Amino acid sequence: MACLAVQNAAQAARPFQRSFVGPAAGRRAAVLRRPLAPRLAAAEEGSSAAATTPASADALFKELDEILDDYRRAPISLKQEVTGDVLTTVQRLADAGALKKWGAALGDLPERRSVLLGELRLVGISQPEKIAQISVRNDAAFLWSTVGITSVLALVLGQLPGDWGFFSAYLAGGISLGVLAIGSINPGLLQFAIDQFSQVFPDYKERVVRHEAAHFLTGYLLGVPVANYSCTLGKEHTDFAEAKLQKRLIEGVLEPQQVDQLSVIAMAGATSEAMKYDEVIGQNADMFDLQRIMSRSTPKMNDAAQQNQTRWACYQAATLLRRYPDEYEALQKAMASGASVVDCVRAIEAA
């Protein structure tokens, strides 16, 4: 519940939180301290050795788990130094026959075309127009609850004797005015409280898991390895490891095929919500990610083309989620239990 997902200056170099970032910087902490050139040479030697000496799937999964652990602990600067560890290991697993579904949908991804809203309904999105409508459900619920609680509190405190009742009632009522003032001047200050309050909705956790699992699965099926994910409140994200795409994103140039690939992944989270719920809550980050992708398209896309690209991406994301329902359900269960990326990959392959 991406998204697919605003931070410091170093992070600003990355196009979006659900980012296609350089993978883990080395094998272990000691590897991180080695100079870049020897590490790259070691990676090349390891790749050629893998071509002649087949490794067991379990050993490769263990290696991948170690690389991903290094990725999570490495500073941003080192994430960009080594650009092939995750992808190389995943490719070796695929060559060994352990990842039969990785990149399985990449060759089947059709060329972009005009997509009508009616076609989105045919793939399970009952109200496609809701995807682009910013939801204020959590904000409104927080505001009305604050006003209601403080009003009742002021009424109760007003029954206290003497000046206590007078001042206490005013102070309690002033809380609502303070919240409204902060919301008008700097609403970002209230985001933490709103995020915490959103947990009162029974569908909150399910939405988060469903949203991030859609990003994870579509990225996996389209051949973009997942480096990390989180379903933690306020930190929901899915990070992908694809060095070539990261380089082109930083350069600000994406070819049409890359735009199509990334668009589907970016809109998968919001699409998954729209396939089950009447209202989409987590589309803000997904739409922002998609806009950043389309703005890097070569040739440039006009407004009409961008609107169609959004519909096309939602259509393809819904198609993939419907085509791989068992994998999607297995992945949601794994992510809900806090499984590692490697265990999530195993769940997809075993479904």
N, C-alpha and C positions, 0 to 999 in steps of 0.2 A: 503493500500500500503506500509504490514506488516512492510504484516508483522513485519508478523505474531515481527522499531523495535528495553550505551557504554560510560561509565560514570565513577562513582567513585568507590572506593574500596568496599563500602558497596553494591553497585549495582552489583559488579562483583560476589557476592555470588549467584546472580540470574543467571540462564543460558542464558537468552536472554530477550530483552525488551518486546517482545510479550510473557510475562512470565506467568507461572502458579504459582502465588504467594499466600501466605497466605492471607485470606480475611480481612475484616475490623476489626480493633481491638476494639470491643465493640459497644455499641449502640450510645452514644453521647460523648461529650468531658469529662463529668464527669465520664463516664464508663471507658474511657481510663486511668484515673488516679487511678482506683482501682487495687489492687493486682491481679496477674494472677489467683491464686487458687480460690478466691471467684467468679471471673468472669466465670471461667470454670464451677464451681458448679452452678452458676446462669443459664448458658447456658444449662446444663443438666436438671435443674428443668424446664426451659422453654420448652425443648423438650418433657419431659414427660407430662407437662401440655397441650401441643399442641395435644398430642395423645388422651387426654380425653375431651378437650374443643376445638371444631372446631372454628377457627377464620375465619372471612370473608375474601374474596380475596382482597378487597380494603384495609383492615387493614394490611394484610400481605404484599401487594405491598408497602404500606407506610413504614412499618417496613424495608423492603428490601432497599428502597430508603435511609432511614436514615443510615443503615449499610454501604451502598456503599459510602455515603457522609463521614462517619467516615474513611472509607478505603482511600479515596482520600486525606484526611487531615492528616492521621496518619504517623509518621515517619516509616522508613523501619523496625526498630527494633520491633516496636509494631505490624506491619503487621504480623510478624511471631509468635507472642505470642498466639493470639486467632486463632484457625485453623478450625473453623467450622461454624461461623455465617452465611456467605453468602450461603454456601451449605445447611445448615440446613433450612434456610428460604425458599430457592428455593424448597427444597424437600417438605416442608410444603405446599407451593403453588401448587406443583404438586399433592400432596395428596388431596388437596381441589378441584382438577379438573380445576385449573386456568391455568396450564402450560401443555397442552396436547402434545405439540411438543418438550418439553425439553427432550433430550435423546432419541428422537424417532428413530434416525438412529443408535444408539449404538448397538442394538441387530441385526441389518441388515448388519453391517459392515463385509464383507467377510474376510476370511483368506487371507493373502498375497500370491501372485502367480506371475509368470513371466508375465510381461506386455510388449507388443511390441509397437513401435511408431505408427504403423497403428491403434492400438486400441484407442490410444489417439485422433486420428483424428475422430474416430467414435463417440466420446462423445463431439465433438465441438471444439477441439483444432486443428486448421488448420495447424499450424506450431509448433509442440511440441518441436522441436530442439531449438526454440528461448527462451524457458524457462531457459535453462542453459547458454545462451549467455549474458554476461554482457553488458548492454546497455551504450553507451557513447553519446546518443543523446543530453542530456542536457549539458554535458561538451563541446561537439563539437560546439553546438550552441552558448554557452557563449563565447568560445574562438574566433570563427570567427566573432561574433558580436563585441567583444572588439577590435580585429585587424582592422575590417572594420571602426568602428566609430573613433578610434584614428587616422587611416590613413587619413580619410576625414578631421578630425579636424586639423591634422598637415598641410595638404594641404591648408586649409583655413587660419590658423594662419601664414603660411609662406608668405602670401600676406601683412602682416603688414609691415610698413616702418622701416627701420633701423634694429638695433639689436633686437628689439621686435620680428620681424618676424623670425629671425634666431634662437633665443633661445626658443621661444614659440613652434616652429615646432619640435625642438629636444625634448622638454619636453613632448609634446603630443605623439610623437612617442615612447618615453621611457616608456610610460604606458604599451604598449604591451609587451615590453621586461621585465618589472617588473612582469607582470602577468605570463609570461612564466617561469621566474626564480622561482617565488613562487610555481607554479604548479609542477616544477621539484624537488624542495627541500622539500616542505611540502604542498601537494595538499589539505590537510584538512583545511588549512586556507582559501581556496577559496570556501569551501562547502556552506557557508551561501550565498555568492553571487550567486553561481550556483543555489541553491534552490530558491532564489528570482527570478532569471531569468527564471526558469522553468515555472513560472506562465504565461509567454507569450503564451505558447502552450494552445490552446483552450480545449484540452482534459485533462489538468492537474487535475483539481478539480474532474472531473468524475472518473479518474483513481484512485485517492486517496480514494474516497468514495467506489467505487466498490471493491477495494483491501481490505480495512478494514472491509467492510460489509461481505465479503466472510469469513474472519477469524472469525468474530462474529457469523455468522450463522452456520458454520460448527462446531464450538466449542459448540454452544448451542444445536445443533442436536445430538452431541456426548456426551452430558451430562456434559459439563464443563462450569460452570456459568461464565459470563463475569463480571469483577469487574470494568473496566474502559475502555475508548477508547478515541482517539483523531484523528481528521482529520486536525488538524492545521499544517500549513506549517513547516516542519522540526521536528515536534513532532508526526508524524503519528504512532500510535501504538494501539494495542488491548491487554489489560491485562486480564488474566483469573484467577479465584479463585478456586484452587483445592489443598487443603493442603496435601493430601496424595501424589499426583504427585510431588508437590514441594519438599517434604522430600526426595523422591527417586531421584529426579533430583540433589539435593544437594549431596546426598550420591554417586551419580554417577552410579546408577544401575536402569535399566528399563527393565521390562519384555517385551516379544515380543508383547503382546496385547497393552501395554501402548505405545510402540514405534509406532505401527500402528496408534493408536488413535491420538497421538501428531503429527505424520508425516502428516496426512491428514489436520489437522488444520494449521500446519506450511506452507504447500504448497498451501493452498486454495487461498491466495491473488494473487500469481503469476499465478496460474491456471486461475483465473477469468479474469485476463488481457489477457492471451493467448487465451481465448475463444472469445474475442471481437476485440483485436488489433493484428496487424501483428508483432508488436515489444513489448516486455515486458520491462518495465522500473523499476519496484520496486521489482525485484526478489532477489536483493543482500541480504537483511536482511532475507528473507525467506530461502534462501539456507544456510545461516549461521546458522539459527535456526535449520534447518533440520540436518545439520552436527553435531551440539551439541547433538541433540537427538540420532542420530545413534551411536555416539561415546560412549553413555552410555548404549547401548543395551547389554543384556545378553542372549545368547552368543554373542561374538563379530561378527561384520559383515565385510566381506572382500569387496574389491572394487566393484566386480561384484554385490554382494548383495546390496550394497549401491546404485548403479546405478539403479538396479531394484526397490528398495524401493522408490526411487524418482519418477520413472514412475508410480508405483502402487499408491503412495499417490496422485499424480496429477490426475490419473484416478478416484480414489474414490472421490476426491474433486469435480471434474467436474460432476460426477454422482449425487452427492448430490445437487449441484447448479441447475442442470437440473431437478431434482426431485421436488425441492421446488422453482419454479420460482416466484410464487406470493409472497412468504415470502421474497425472496431475493430482489425483487423490492420494497416491502413495507419497508424493513429495510434500503435500500439505501436512500429512501426518508426521512426517520426519521433521519438517520445519517447526511444527507446533511443539514438538518435544525437545527442540533445541539441538537437533543433530548437527554434526559437523558437515562441511561442504562435501567431503568424501562420502559420508554416510548418506547424504541426500542424493548424490550421484548413484550410489549403489541402489537406493530405493527406486530411482527412475529406471535403471537397467533391469531390476528384478520384477518390475510390474508387468 
